[in-house]
Amino acid sequence: MIVTDHQNGRVSVNVYGEFTLADYRELEELVDYKAKFEGPMDLLLNLEEMGGFTVDVAWEELKFARQHATDFRRIAVVSNNQWVAWSAWLNRSFVEAEIAVFDSAKDAEAWLSAVDEV
């Protein structure tokens, strides 16, 4: 299950339990809408409570990154899982956004907010 929040210039997503393809499609629809009407945005992806993800989500993530290569300015990922950190590193090859992985949502929010102030 995911919970999304969006403000001007930012999409925030919290994942709880298993991250399914239906959840990912919900995220895609929100990003597509924001990109179309607002342009590039920041993404805060909190995976602290994620219990896992389905294989089709991994494949969709690669396609999504390529389709939205220029739609993100910065992506902050919150997770202490090494696989998630590796995946974020791999996605740097597909997107122009600055990507950073954090152990806490507070640190991720601070990073995004500090960059906003510059």
C-alpha positions as CSV (number, residue, x, y, z in Angstrom):
1,M,0.0,0.0,0.0
2,I,1.2,3.5,-0.7
3,V,0.2,6.9,0.6
4,T,1.0,9.9,-1.6
5,D,1.1,13.6,-1.0
6,H,1.9,16.2,-3.5
7,Q,2.6,19.9,-3.3
8,N,3.8,22.4,-5.8
9,G,7.1,21.0,-7.1
10,R,7.2,17.8,-4.9
11,V,5.7,14.4,-4.7
12,S,6.0,12.4,-1.5
13,V,5.3,8.7,-1.3
14,N,5.3,6.4,1.7
15,V,5.2,2.6,1.1
16,Y,3.7,0.3,3.7
17,G,4.0,-3.5,3.4
18,E,4.4,-5.0,-0.1
19,F,4.9,-2.6,-3.0
20,T,2.7,-3.9,-5.7
21,L,2.3,-3.1,-9.4
22,A,-1.1,-1.4,-8.7
23,D,0.7,0.8,-6.1
24,Y,3.4,1.7,-8.7
25,R,0.8,2.5,-11.3
26,E,-0.8,4.9,-8.9
27,L,2.6,6.6,-8.4
28,E,3.1,6.7,-12.2
29,E,-0.3,8.4,-12.8
30,L,0.5,11.1,-10.2
31,V,3.9,11.8,-11.7
32,D,2.6,11.9,-15.2
33,Y,0.0,14.5,-14.1
34,K,2.4,16.6,-12.2
35,A,5.0,16.5,-15.0
36,K,2.4,17.5,-17.6
37,F,1.0,20.4,-15.7
38,E,3.9,21.6,-13.4
39,G,7.1,20.4,-15.0
40,P,10.1,18.9,-13.2
41,M,9.6,18.0,-9.6
42,D,11.3,16.6,-6.5
43,L,10.4,13.1,-5.3
44,L,10.5,11.9,-1.7
45,L,10.2,8.1,-1.6
46,N,10.0,6.7,1.9
47,L,10.6,3.0,1.9
48,E,11.2,2.5,5.6
49,E,8.1,0.5,6.1
50,M,8.2,-1.4,2.8
51,G,8.1,-5.1,3.4
52,G,9.1,-6.0,-0.2
53,F,8.1,-5.6,-3.7
54,T,6.8,-7.8,-6.5
55,V,9.1,-8.7,-9.5
56,D,6.9,-6.7,-11.9
57,V,7.5,-3.6,-9.8
58,A,11.3,-3.9,-10.4
59,W,10.7,-4.1,-14.1
60,E,8.2,-1.2,-14.1
61,E,10.7,0.9,-12.2
62,L,13.3,0.6,-14.9
63,K,10.8,1.5,-17.6
64,F,9.5,4.4,-15.5
65,A,13.0,5.8,-14.9
66,R,13.7,5.9,-18.7
67,Q,10.3,7.4,-19.5
68,H,10.7,10.2,-16.9
69,A,14.4,10.8,-17.3
70,T,14.0,14.6,-17.2
71,D,10.8,14.9,-15.0
72,F,12.7,15.0,-11.7
73,R,15.1,17.5,-10.2
74,R,16.0,15.6,-7.1
75,I,15.0,12.2,-5.7
76,A,15.4,11.5,-2.0
77,V,15.0,7.8,-1.1
78,V,14.6,6.8,2.6
79,S,15.7,3.2,3.4
80,N,18.3,1.3,5.2
81,N,18.1,-1.6,2.8
82,Q,21.3,-2.1,0.8
83,W,19.2,-3.4,-2.2
84,V,17.3,-0.2,-2.3
85,A,20.5,1.9,-2.1
86,W,22.0,-0.2,-5.0
87,S,18.8,0.3,-7.1
88,A,18.9,4.1,-6.5
89,W,22.5,4.1,-7.7
90,L,21.6,2.1,-10.8
91,N,18.8,4.5,-11.6
92,R,21.3,7.3,-11.8
93,S,22.1,5.9,-15.2
94,F,18.6,6.6,-16.5
95,V,17.5,9.9,-14.9
96,E,19.1,13.3,-14.9
97,A,18.0,14.0,-11.3
98,E,20.3,14.2,-8.3
99,I,19.6,11.0,-6.2
100,A,20.4,10.6,-2.6
101,V,19.6,7.8,-0.1
102,F,18.9,8.5,3.5
103,D,18.4,6.5,6.7
104,S,15.7,8.8,8.0
105,A,12.8,10.8,6.5
106,K,13.9,13.8,8.6
107,D,17.3,13.9,6.8
108,A,15.7,13.5,3.4
109,E,13.3,16.3,4.1
110,A,16.1,18.5,5.3
111,W,18.1,17.8,2.1
112,L,15.2,18.6,-0.2
113,S,14.4,21.7,1.8
114,A,18.0,23.0,1.9
115,V,18.3,22.6,-1.8
116,D,15.0,24.5,-2.2
117,E,16.4,27.5,-0.3
118,V,19.5,27.8,-2.5
